[in-house]
């Protein structure tokens, strides 16, 4: 999730665990700091754009390493504030803040390696977009209420946590329903329904993007909850099966294939290979698309990948999003509304 959501979740959890055992501002402050720390791995440059993607949300988001790191951090905080008698409580707070950070990230589609060093499997439920005001706003109200309202602030903060968690539950349920409807729509259209991805559109769980992978093509469609059962219309796109057959052993292709759980494509642009993770973005704009060295066969002689991802122009994308979420039957955005993606991980 975005940095603000993680900061507020950390602050809210810190206040909920510490209660009146310390000043509310201390619990909120250190909760926000601890809630931000795991994402500092964003600033680690592995010298390769693909590695930067697949190694984000790794050790700093793994329960094992978070447990180890929470002990000295909690002791340091307790020592700094002269609250060594409360250090175990601080440890519970910091540990829960780290763990809930990782779990919240795992609700997005990106991929979070929760169980390192035992497995590097990237967990990703994909039921929340990376920024969702409906999740973040209750946390903001709860934390501000706890800081400003002595009598009922803690109860308000608890309620905010319950509401935000319930919203995650709602998103998982809505995703499951849309996936079932998507499979039915795919079957009606005679399209493959074995490998189906359902993710929310930006900023909302009222509109969902559906991607079905076939042997030679992938098929993309959208479903708004206000479509009221209308069949999903899909458009098919070449996934570059011939290129995948030829370059499937390329280290970058293998990494993206594993990290995306098979939702990727290869295409040739001006004699160059472009590799895209199809989970984040929409046709034809994908934030994680890479220019890769087609001659590389091993890490030793591999030219670092370059990120060439694009995003939809917000001046066109936002109006389309608002209208489509209301159930209007609109054509997908075309590539004339594309602009370069900002550098760095999101």
C-alpha positions in Angstrom: 0.0 0.0 0.0 1.0 3.6 -0.2 3.2 5.3 2.4 0.4 7.3 4.0 -1.8 4.2 4.6 1.1 2.3 6.1 2.1 5.2 8.3 -1.5 5.6 9.6 -1.9 1.8 10.1 1.3 1.7 12.1 0.2 4.7 14.2 -3.3 3.2 14.7 -1.9 -0.2 15.8 0.6 1.5 18.1 -2.1 3.5 19.8 -4.4 0.5 20.1 -1.7 -1.7 21.7 -0.2 0.9 24.0 -3.4 2.5 25.1 -2.8 4.7 28.1 0.4 2.9 29.1 2.3 5.7 27.4 1.4 9.1 25.9 -0.8 8.7 22.9 1.5 10.9 20.8 4.4 8.6 21.5 2.5 5.5 20.5 1.3 7.3 17.3 4.7 8.7 16.5 6.6 5.5 16.8 3.8 3.5 15.3 4.1 5.7 12.2 7.8 5.4 12.1 7.7 1.6 12.4 4.9 1.4 9.9 7.2 3.2 7.4 10.4 1.3 8.0 9.8 -1.8 5.9 9.3 0.3 2.7 12.8 1.8 3.0 13.9 -1.1 0.9 12.5 0.9 -2.0 15.7 2.9 -1.9 18.0 -0.1 -2.5 19.2 -0.2 -6.0 20.2 -3.7 -7.2 21.6 -2.4 -10.4 18.8 -3.9 -12.5 15.2 -2.8 -13.0 13.8 -6.3 -12.9 15.7 -7.1 -9.7 14.5 -3.9 -8.1 11.0 -5.1 -8.8 11.2 -8.7 -7.6 13.4 -7.9 -4.6 11.1 -5.2 -3.2 8.9 -6.3 -0.3 11.4 -9.1 0.5 13.3 -9.4 3.8 11.9 -6.2 5.3 8.4 -7.6 4.8 9.2 -11.2 6.0 7.7 -12.2 9.4 10.9 -14.0 10.4 13.2 -10.9 10.0 10.5 -8.6 11.3 10.3 -10.6 14.5 14.1 -10.3 14.9 14.2 -6.6 14.2 11.2 -5.7 16.5 13.1 -6.7 19.7 16.0 -4.2 19.6 13.8 -1.4 18.2 11.2 -1.9 21.0 14.0 -1.9 23.6 15.5 1.3 22.1 12.2 3.1 22.1 11.4 2.1 25.7 14.9 3.1 26.8 14.7 6.4 25.1 11.5 7.4 26.9 12.5 5.9 30.3 9.8 3.2 30.0 11.9 0.1 30.2 9.2 -1.5 32.4 7.0 -1.3 29.4 9.4 -2.6 26.8 7.6 -5.9 26.4 4.4 -4.0 25.6 6.4 -1.9 23.1 7.7 -5.1 21.6 4.2 -6.4 21.0 3.3 -3.0 19.4 6.3 -2.9 17.1 5.9 -6.5 16.1 2.3 -6.1 15.3 3.0 -2.9 13.3 5.6 -4.7 11.2 3.4 -7.7 10.6 0.3 -5.7 9.8 2.4 -3.7 7.3 3.4 -6.9 5.5 -0.1 -8.3 5.6 -1.6 -5.1 4.2 0.9 -5.1 1.3 0.0 -8.8 0.7 -3.6 -7.8 0.1 -2.4 -5.9 -3.1 -1.5 -7.7 -6.2 2.2 -6.8 -6.3 3.7 -9.7 -4.3 5.0 -9.8 -0.8 7.6 -12.4 0.3 6.1 -13.0 3.8 7.9 -16.3 4.5 11.5 -15.6 3.7 14.0 -17.2 4.3 11.9 -20.4 4.0 10.3 -19.5 0.7 10.5 -16.6 -1.7 6.9 -17.0 -2.9 5.4 -13.6 -3.5 2.0 -13.5 -1.8 -0.6 -11.2 -3.3 -4.3 -11.4 -2.8 -4.9 -8.5 -5.2 -8.2 -7.3 -3.7 -7.0 -3.7 -2.9 -5.4 -1.2 -5.2 -2.2 0.3 -3.8 -4.1 3.6 -3.0 -7.6 3.3 -1.7 -9.2 6.2 0.2 -11.9 4.1 1.6 -9.3 2.1 3.5 -7.1 5.0 4.6 -9.7 7.6 5.6 -11.0 5.7 8.7 -7.4 5.3 10.0 -6.8 9.0 9.6 -9.9 9.9 11.5 -9.1 7.3 14.2 -5.5 8.5 14.8 -6.4 12.2 14.8 -9.3 11.4 17.2 -7.0 9.6 19.5 -4.5 12.5 19.6 -7.2 15.2 20.0 -9.9 13.5 22.1 -8.8 12.1 25.5 -12.1 10.6 26.6 -13.3 8.7 23.5 -10.2 8.9 21.2 -9.0 5.4 21.9 -12.4 3.9 21.2 -12.6 5.9 18.0 -9.2 4.5 17.0 -10.3 1.0 17.7 -13.4 1.5 15.6 -11.3 2.9 12.7 -9.2 -0.3 12.8 -12.3 -2.4 12.7 -13.8 -0.5 9.8 -10.6 -0.6 7.8 -10.2 -4.3 8.4 -13.8 -4.9 7.5 -13.2 -3.0 4.2 -10.4 -5.5 3.4 -12.9 -8.3 4.0 -15.4 -6.6 1.7 -12.7 -6.3 -1.0 -11.9 -10.0 -0.8 -15.6 -10.9 -1.1 -16.2 -8.6 -4.0 -13.2 -9.9 -5.8 -14.4 -13.5 -5.4 -17.8 -12.7 -6.7 -16.4 -10.8 -9.7 -14.0 -13.7 -10.5 -16.9 -16.2 -10.6 -18.8 -13.8 -12.9 -15.7 -13.4 -15.0 -15.3 -17.2 -15.5 -18.9 -17.4 -16.6 -18.4 -14.5 -19.1 -15.3 -16.1 -20.4 -17.0 -19.5 -20.9 -19.9 -17.7 -22.8 -17.3 -16.1 -25.0 -15.4 -19.3 -25.6 -12.3 -18.0 -24.0 -10.0 -19.8 -21.5 -10.9 -19.4 -17.9 -8.3 -21.5 -16.1 -5.8 -18.7 -15.3 -7.8 -15.6 -14.4 -6.7 -12.4 -12.6 -9.2 -10.1 -11.0 -7.9 -6.8 -9.5 -9.5 -3.5 -8.5 -9.3 -0.4 -10.7 -7.3 2.5 -9.2 -8.8 3.9 -5.9 -11.9 1.8 -5.7 -13.4 -1.6 -5.3 -16.5 -0.7 -7.3 -14.7 -1.4 -10.7 -12.6 -4.5 -11.4 -10.1 -5.4 -14.2 -10.1 -9.0 -15.4 -7.3 -10.7 -17.3 -7.5 -14.3 -18.6 -4.3 -15.9 -19.9 -4.3 -18.3 -22.9 -1.6 -20.1 -24.8 -1.1 -17.4 -27.4 -3.2 -14.4 -26.2 -4.4 -12.7 -23.0 -7.9 -11.3 -22.7 -8.8 -8.1 -20.8 -12.1 -6.8 -19.6 -13.7 -4.7 -16.9 -16.7 -5.2 -14.6 -18.3 -2.6 -12.5 -20.5 -3.7 -9.6 -23.1 -1.3 -11.1 -23.1 -3.4 -14.3 -25.7 -5.5 -12.5 -24.7 -8.8 -13.9 -24.0 -7.7 -17.5 -21.6 -10.1 -19.2 -18.0 -8.8 -19.4 -16.7 -7.8 -22.8 -13.1 -8.9 -23.5 -10.5 -7.8 -25.9 -7.7 -10.2 -26.9 -4.1 -9.3 -27.2 -1.0 -11.2 -28.4 1.1 -12.3 -25.5 4.2 -13.0 -27.7 4.1 -16.8 -27.4 6.7 -17.3 -30.2 9.1 -14.9 -28.3 8.3 -16.6 -25.0 9.2 -20.0 -26.6 12.5 -18.6 -27.9 13.5 -16.5 -24.8 11.7 -18.3 -22.0 15.0 -19.3 -20.4 16.2 -15.7 -20.2 16.9 -14.9 -16.5 14.7 -11.7 -16.7 11.8 -13.5 -18.3 12.0 -16.3 -15.7 12.0 -13.8 -12.9 9.0 -11.8 -14.1 7.2 -15.0 -15.1 7.5 -16.4 -11.5 6.9 -13.1 -9.8 3.8 -12.3 -11.9 2.5 -15.9 -11.6 2.4 -16.2 -15.3 0.7 -12.9 -16.1 3.3 -11.4 -18.4 3.9 -10.8 -22.1 6.9 -10.4 -24.5 6.8 -8.2 -27.5 9.3 -6.8 -30.0 9.6 -3.1 -30.5 12.1 -1.8 -33.1 14.1 -5.0 -32.8 14.2 -4.8 -29.0 12.5 -7.1 -26.4 10.0 -5.6 -24.1 8.9 -7.6 -21.1 5.7 -6.6 -19.2 4.1 -7.6 -15.9 0.4 -7.6 -16.9 -1.0 -7.4 -13.4 -0.3 -3.6 -12.8 -1.8 -1.3 -15.4 -4.1 -1.8 -18.3 -3.7 -2.4 -22.0 -1.4 -1.1 -23.4 0.0 0.8 -20.4 1.9 -1.2 -17.8 4.0 0.4 -15.1 6.4 -2.5 -14.9 7.5 -3.1 -18.5 11.2 -3.6 -19.2 13.6 -3.4 -22.1 15.8 -6.5 -21.8 19.0 -7.8 -23.5 17.8 -10.5 -25.9 21.3 -12.0 -26.2 21.7 -12.8 -22.5 21.6 -16.4 -21.5 23.1 -16.2 -18.0 23.4 -13.7 -15.2 27.2 -13.3 -15.9 26.7 -11.7 -19.3 23.4 -10.1 -18.8 22.9 -6.4 -19.6 20.8 -4.7 -16.8 17.2 -4.3 -17.7 15.8 -0.8 -18.2 12.3 0.1 -17.0 10.2 1.5 -19.8 6.8 1.3 -18.3 4.0 3.8 -19.1 0.9 5.0 -17.4 -2.4 6.4 -18.5 -2.7 10.2 -18.7 -4.6 11.1 -15.5 -6.6 13.9 -17.3 -8.2 11.2 -19.4 -7.9 8.2 -17.1 -9.8 9.7 -14.1 -12.9 10.7 -16.0 -13.0 7.3 -17.7 -12.6 5.6 -14.3 -15.4 7.6 -12.7 -17.8 6.9 -15.6 -17.0 3.3 -15.9 -17.4 2.7 -12.2 -20.9 4.0 -12.5 -21.7 1.2 -14.9 -21.4 3.0 -18.2 -20.4 0.8 -21.1 -17.3 2.5 -22.3 -14.5 1.3 -24.7 -11.1 0.8 -23.0 -8.6 3.7 -23.1 -6.5 3.8 -26.2 -2.7 4.2 -26.4 -3.0 7.8 -27.5 -3.6 8.7 -23.9 -0.2 7.4 -22.6 2.7 9.2 -20.9 6.0 7.9 -19.5 5.8 6.3 -16.1 7.6 8.0 -13.2 10.8 6.2 -12.2 11.0 4.2 -9.0 8.8 1.5 -7.4 5.3 2.3 -6.1 
